[in-house]
């Protein structure tokens, strides 16, 4: 398993440098040059960027400077970035830029918490599916 700071080695089409984590929280994107704010939801996050789904059509193209604000696991974030991709009229990918050491450490901590939550959820699902299976003939269930 990769640590949140290690980019995966791969040759597939996905060029992301870091593992993305699905999230769902309110977010705002401040368009620096237009001095306007777009409200939406952050739908995934990594050390390299995030994806935001806006409530209204996203008004700009790629390479625009932005500031993204969101709160995850009780931690507020305000991060500088640039619009890297437009997925549709409402969804943008943002590449994070100029992370201070403190903000980077906070993001690393968040990624570790999200990794652990995902691991625990997968473990619970595995245990639940195992509990629903009937013991095979001739085998005694473990006590």
Backbone as CSV, one residue per row, in Angstrom:
resi,resn,N_x,N_y,N_z,CA_x,CA_y,CA_z,C_x,C_y,C_z
1,UNK,0.838,-1.177,0.000,0.000,0.000,0.000,0.882,1.239,0.000
2,UNK,0.494,2.234,-0.791,1.259,3.462,-0.882,0.970,4.370,0.295
3,UNK,1.971,5.079,0.724,1.720,6.098,1.738,1.114,7.300,1.032
4,UNK,0.454,8.206,1.776,-0.175,9.332,1.119,0.811,10.283,0.464
5,UNK,2.105,10.142,0.752,3.082,11.042,0.158,3.786,10.438,-1.042
6,UNK,3.575,9.166,-1.315,4.256,8.515,-2.422,3.355,8.417,-3.643
7,UNK,3.797,8.983,-4.783,3.001,8.824,-5.984,3.040,7.372,-6.450
8,UNK,1.917,6.857,-6.994,1.928,5.486,-7.486,2.734,5.370,-8.769
9,UNK,3.322,4.201,-8.982,4.014,3.940,-10.235,3.027,3.262,-11.160
10,UNK,2.767,3.846,-12.283,1.805,3.249,-13.193,1.968,3.853,-14.567
11,UNK,1.502,3.131,-15.537,1.613,3.621,-16.904,0.254,3.758,-17.557
12,UNK,-0.834,3.646,-16.754,-2.181,3.775,-17.278,-2.482,5.220,-17.637
13,UNK,-3.702,5.467,-18.064,-4.100,6.803,-18.473,-4.218,7.761,-17.307
14,UNK,-4.475,7.257,-16.126,-4.610,8.112,-14.956,-3.235,8.660,-14.590
15,UNK,-3.048,9.952,-14.759,-1.745,10.563,-14.511,-1.647,11.200,-13.138
16,UNK,-2.655,10.977,-12.309,-2.624,11.569,-10.971,-1.423,11.055,-10.200
17,UNK,-0.818,11.938,-9.449,0.350,11.557,-8.678,0.036,10.999,-7.302
18,UNK,-1.207,11.159,-6.843,-1.557,10.738,-5.495,-2.916,10.054,-5.499
19,UNK,-3.119,9.205,-4.513,-4.393,8.509,-4.364,-5.476,9.509,-3.997
20,UNK,-6.607,9.416,-4.689,-7.752,10.283,-4.392,-8.684,9.568,-3.427
21,UNK,-9.317,10.350,-2.567,-10.271,9.830,-1.598,-11.617,10.489,-1.845
22,UNK,-12.647,9.668,-1.992,-13.997,10.194,-2.166,-14.445,10.848,-0.868
23,UNK,-14.966,12.054,-0.970,-15.486,12.790,0.168,-16.768,13.497,-0.276
24,UNK,-17.458,14.110,0.648,-18.671,14.839,0.311,-18.872,15.910,1.362
25,UNK,-18.467,17.123,1.033,-18.564,18.222,1.981,-18.754,19.524,1.211
26,UNK,-19.358,20.502,1.863,-19.509,21.810,1.238,-18.140,22.394,0.938
27,UNK,-18.076,23.146,-0.162,-16.827,23.789,-0.545,-17.143,25.075,-1.294
28,UNK,-16.183,25.963,-1.297,-16.309,27.159,-2.134,-15.012,27.323,-2.909
29,UNK,-15.159,27.850,-4.110,-14.013,28.128,-4.970,-14.005,29.627,-5.232
30,UNK,-12.940,30.296,-4.825,-12.796,31.727,-5.066,-11.948,31.893,-6.318
31,UNK,-12.529,32.520,-7.334,-11.812,32.777,-8.588,-11.027,34.073,-8.404
32,UNK,-9.712,33.957,-8.305,-8.868,35.080,-7.900,-8.992,36.255,-8.864
33,UNK,-8.858,36.027,-10.166,-8.866,37.149,-11.100,-10.245,37.779,-11.283
34,UNK,-11.302,36.999,-11.104,-12.662,37.539,-11.244,-13.228,38.040,-9.919
35,UNK,-12.562,37.700,-8.827,-12.979,38.086,-7.481,-14.429,37.681,-7.208
36,UNK,-14.743,36.427,-7.543,-16.079,35.910,-7.244,-15.959,34.511,-6.661
37,UNK,-17.000,34.109,-5.951,-17.014,32.826,-5.248,-18.092,31.943,-5.853
38,UNK,-17.740,30.675,-6.076,-18.657,29.654,-6.563,-18.828,28.624,-5.447
39,UNK,-20.071,28.315,-5.105,-20.348,27.321,-4.058,-20.558,25.956,-4.697
40,UNK,-20.189,24.919,-3.957,-20.364,23.564,-4.453,-20.021,22.548,-3.384
41,UNK,-19.624,21.366,-3.841,-19.249,20.278,-2.932,-17.923,19.700,-3.410
42,UNK,-17.065,19.387,-2.457,-15.833,18.690,-2.791,-16.178,17.204,-2.866
43,UNK,-15.826,16.558,-3.981,-16.219,15.159,-4.182,-15.044,14.195,-4.068
44,UNK,-13.820,14.695,-4.236,-12.648,13.885,-3.914,-11.467,14.794,-3.642
45,UNK,-10.479,14.235,-2.937,-9.333,15.030,-2.520,-8.095,14.138,-2.470
46,UNK,-6.944,14.741,-2.753,-5.649,14.074,-2.609,-4.631,15.139,-2.236
47,UNK,-3.383,14.726,-2.062,-2.333,15.704,-1.779,-2.061,16.606,-2.978
48,UNK,-2.434,16.156,-4.160,-2.164,16.939,-5.359,-3.311,17.817,-5.813
49,UNK,-4.534,17.536,-5.349,-5.652,18.333,-5.813,-6.985,17.824,-5.313
50,UNK,-8.038,18.346,-5.920,-9.386,17.949,-5.534,-10.324,18.154,-6.717
51,UNK,-11.517,17.605,-6.564,-12.547,17.785,-7.580,-13.745,18.422,-6.894
52,UNK,-14.264,19.478,-7.525,-15.381,20.238,-6.983,-16.539,20.180,-7.974
53,UNK,-17.722,19.915,-7.436,-18.955,19.961,-8.230,-19.707,21.203,-7.770
54,UNK,-19.870,22.175,-8.674,-20.498,23.442,-8.315,-22.011,23.365,-8.459
55,UNK,-22.691,24.275,-7.779,-24.145,24.342,-7.848,-24.613,25.026,-9.121
56,UNK,-23.752,25.832,-9.698,-24.065,26.522,-10.945,-22.948,26.247,-11.944
57,UNK,-23.197,26.558,-13.176,-22.199,26.315,-14.220,-20.894,27.021,-13.860
58,UNK,-19.801,26.286,-14.004,-18.500,26.858,-13.667,-18.103,27.840,-14.772
59,UNK,-17.827,29.105,-14.432,-17.735,30.155,-15.453,-16.388,30.333,-16.154
60,UNK,-15.377,29.544,-15.817,-14.057,29.784,-16.420,-13.464,28.490,-16.948
61,UNK,-12.398,28.639,-17.705,-11.675,27.497,-18.239,-10.500,27.117,-17.358
62,UNK,-9.603,26.328,-17.944,-8.478,25.815,-17.178,-7.393,26.879,-16.986
63,UNK,-6.524,26.593,-16.043,-5.363,27.402,-15.671,-5.725,28.729,-15.012
64,UNK,-6.915,28.826,-14.427,-7.290,29.995,-13.650,-6.904,29.770,-12.205
65,UNK,-6.325,30.792,-11.574,-5.948,30.704,-10.160,-7.200,30.730,-9.294
66,UNK,-7.214,29.854,-8.286,-8.357,29.757,-7.385,-7.872,29.549,-5.956
67,UNK,-8.769,29.768,-5.019,-8.592,29.349,-3.637,-9.788,28.484,-3.298
68,UNK,-9.532,27.308,-2.753,-10.579,26.363,-2.403,-10.706,26.322,-0.886
69,UNK,-11.939,26.411,-0.396,-12.200,26.316,1.045,-13.164,25.167,1.295
70,UNK,-12.821,24.333,2.269,-13.692,23.225,2.664,-13.292,22.784,4.063
71,UNK,-14.162,21.994,4.687,-13.880,21.420,5.998,-14.096,19.920,5.908
72,UNK,-13.101,19.147,6.313,-13.209,17.687,6.348,-12.701,17.189,7.692
73,UNK,-13.431,16.270,8.284,-13.081,15.715,9.597,-12.818,16.810,10.626
74,UNK,-13.593,17.888,10.545,-13.469,18.985,11.498,-12.316,19.930,11.230
75,UNK,-11.526,19.664,10.198,-10.398,20.536,9.882,-10.753,21.471,8.724
76,UNK,-10.650,22.784,8.939,-10.904,23.717,7.836,-9.653,23.855,6.966
77,UNK,-9.868,23.901,5.661,-8.769,24.082,4.712,-9.070,25.264,3.807
78,UNK,-8.049,26.038,3.516,-8.099,27.095,2.501,-6.806,26.967,1.715
79,UNK,-6.939,26.481,0.476,-5.768,26.103,-0.297,-5.753,26.792,-1.662
80,UNK,-4.579,27.230,-2.070,-4.414,27.853,-3.382,-4.249,26.772,-4.436
81,UNK,-4.756,27.061,-5.629,-4.623,26.096,-6.712,-4.908,26.722,-8.047
82,UNK,-5.018,25.857,-9.033,-5.323,26.274,-10.393,-6.305,25.260,-10.977
83,UNK,-7.264,25.760,-11.758,-8.197,24.851,-12.427,-7.378,24.034,-13.419
84,UNK,-7.364,22.724,-13.232,-6.557,21.830,-14.054,-7.392,21.147,-15.128
85,UNK,-8.674,20.878,-14.819,-9.508,20.163,-15.786,-10.971,20.522,-15.589
86,UNK,-11.710,20.429,-16.678,-13.156,20.620,-16.661,-13.770,19.279,-17.028
87,UNK,-14.469,18.653,-16.074,-15.064,17.337,-16.324,-16.399,17.457,-17.025
88,UNK,-17.156,18.481,-16.676,-18.403,18.843,-17.349,-18.670,20.301,-16.977
89,UNK,-19.845,20.801,-17.254,-20.136,22.215,-16.996,-20.115,22.586,-15.522
90,UNK,-20.227,21.584,-14.650,-20.344,21.847,-13.216,-19.200,21.280,-12.378
91,UNK,-18.350,20.474,-12.967,-17.314,19.772,-12.200,-15.929,20.141,-12.705
92,UNK,-15.071,20.571,-11.763,-13.708,20.966,-12.120,-12.705,20.211,-11.270
93,UNK,-11.559,19.953,-11.865,-10.427,19.407,-11.136,-9.477,20.541,-10.824
94,UNK,-9.034,20.605,-9.591,-8.150,21.680,-9.158,-6.837,21.084,-8.684
95,UNK,-5.746,21.584,-9.234,-4.404,21.173,-8.804,-3.954,22.149,-7.731
96,UNK,-3.535,21.609,-6.598,-3.097,22.452,-5.487,-1.692,22.976,-5.743
97,UNK,-1.476,24.224,-5.362,-0.190,24.894,-5.560,0.279,25.523,-4.260
98,UNK,1.580,25.706,-4.145,2.171,26.512,-3.079,1.717,26.103,-1.680
99,UNK,1.683,24.803,-1.405,1.305,24.353,-0.057,2.433,24.634,0.923
100,UNK,2.098,25.300,2.011,3.099,25.501,3.066,3.344,24.150,3.730
101,UNK,4.432,24.052,4.478,4.723,22.806,5.186,3.590,22.443,6.142
102,UNK,3.026,23.428,6.824,1.953,23.188,7.775,0.707,22.653,7.069
103,UNK,0.325,23.282,5.958,-0.859,22.818,5.224,-0.623,21.435,4.625
104,UNK,0.579,21.204,4.159,0.903,19.880,3.602,0.795,18.808,4.695
105,UNK,1.308,19.098,5.885,1.218,18.150,6.998,-0.231,17.898,7.391
106,UNK,-1.060,18.953,7.374,-2.482,18.776,7.675,-3.146,17.865,6.635
107,UNK,-2.811,18.076,5.371,-3.376,17.226,4.322,-2.891,15.786,4.451
108,UNK,-1.633,15.601,4.776,-1.102,14.248,4.974,-1.854,13.571,6.120
109,UNK,-2.096,14.296,7.199,-2.864,13.748,8.313,-4.284,13.388,7.896
110,UNK,-4.913,14.251,7.103,-6.257,13.973,6.605,-6.264,12.729,5.728
111,UNK,-5.280,12.601,4.839,-5.210,11.430,3.952,-5.046,10.145,4.778
112,UNK,-4.245,10.231,5.842,-4.062,9.059,6.704,-5.374,8.682,7.396
113,UNK,-6.123,9.692,7.860,-7.422,9.422,8.489,-8.399,8.820,7.492
114,UNK,-8.416,9.336,6.265,-9.317,8.804,5.241,-8.918,7.377,4.855
115,UNK,-7.616,7.115,4.775,-7.137,5.748,4.508,-7.616,4.790,5.596
116,UNK,-7.482,5.209,6.856,-7.882,4.361,7.985,-9.388,4.132,7.986
117,UNK,-10.169,5.171,7.721,-11.628,5.026,7.678,-12.035,4.062,6.573
118,UNK,-11.378,4.152,5.420,-11.682,3.240,4.316,-11.303,1.805,4.682
119,UNK,-10.153,1.643,5.329,-9.716,0.312,5.743,-10.709,-0.299,6.727
120,UNK,-11.164,0.494,7.699,-12.125,0.000,8.684,-13.465,-0.354,8.041
121,UNK,-13.889,0.436,7.079,-15.146,0.152,6.382,-15.042,-1.139,5.577
122,UNK,-13.919,-1.320,4.893,-13.719,-2.554,4.123,-13.657,-3.763,5.052
123,UNK,-13.009,-3.604,6.197,-12.919,-4.688,7.182,-14.308,-5.045,7.705
124,UNK,-15.125,-4.041,8.019,-16.486,-4.281,8.510,-17.321,-4.993,7.448
125,UNK,-17.178,-4.584,6.193,-17.922,-5.240,5.117,-17.466,-6.686,4.957
126,UNK,-16.170,-6.914,5.067,-15.634,-8.265,4.940,-16.167,-9.146,6.071
127,UNK,-16.148,-8.618,7.286,-16.651,-9.379,8.430,-18.152,-9.632,8.311
128,UNK,-18.882,-8.639,7.849,-20.323,-8.796,7.688,-20.645,-9.846,6.637
129,UNK,-19.942,-9.832,5.534,-20.211,-10.829,4.492,-19.793,-12.222,4.962
130,UNK,-18.760,-12.306,5.783,-18.339,-13.595,6.334,-19.324,-14.120,7.365
131,UNK,-19.953,-13.226,8.114,-20.927,-13.644,9.123,-22.206,-14.166,8.487
132,UNK,-22.490,-13.727,7.258,-23.709,-14.164,6.572,-23.544,-15.499,5.870
133,UNK,-22.305,-15.967,5.756,-22.071,-17.247,5.094,-22.376,-18.389,6.055
134,UNK,-22.965,-19.444,5.543,-23.236,-20.620,6.364,-21.999,-21.486,6.407
135,UNK,-21.737,-22.127,7.546,-20.562,-23.002,7.620,-20.724,-24.163,6.654
136,UNK,-19.609,-24.550,6.050,-19.621,-25.682,5.125,-19.784,-26.988,5.907
137,UNK,-20.379,-27.958,5.258,-20.620,-29.270,5.895,-19.303,-29.853,6.387
138,UNK,-19.339,-30.369,7.588,-18.162,-31.024,8.142,-17.230,-30.082,8.851
139,UNK,-17.469,-28.769,8.753,-16.584,-27.814,9.432,-17.339,-27.171,10.579
140,UNK,-16.667,-27.043,11.687,-17.261,-26.389,12.830,-16.958,-24.880,12.746
141,UNK,-17.916,-24.067,13.101,-17.624,-22.639,13.095,-16.605,-22.298,14.176
142,UNK,-15.792,-21.272,13.892,-14.810,-20.823,14.882,-15.524,-20.162,16.032
143,UNK,-14.962,-20.341,17.232,-15.561,-19.732,18.417,-14.694,-18.601,18.882
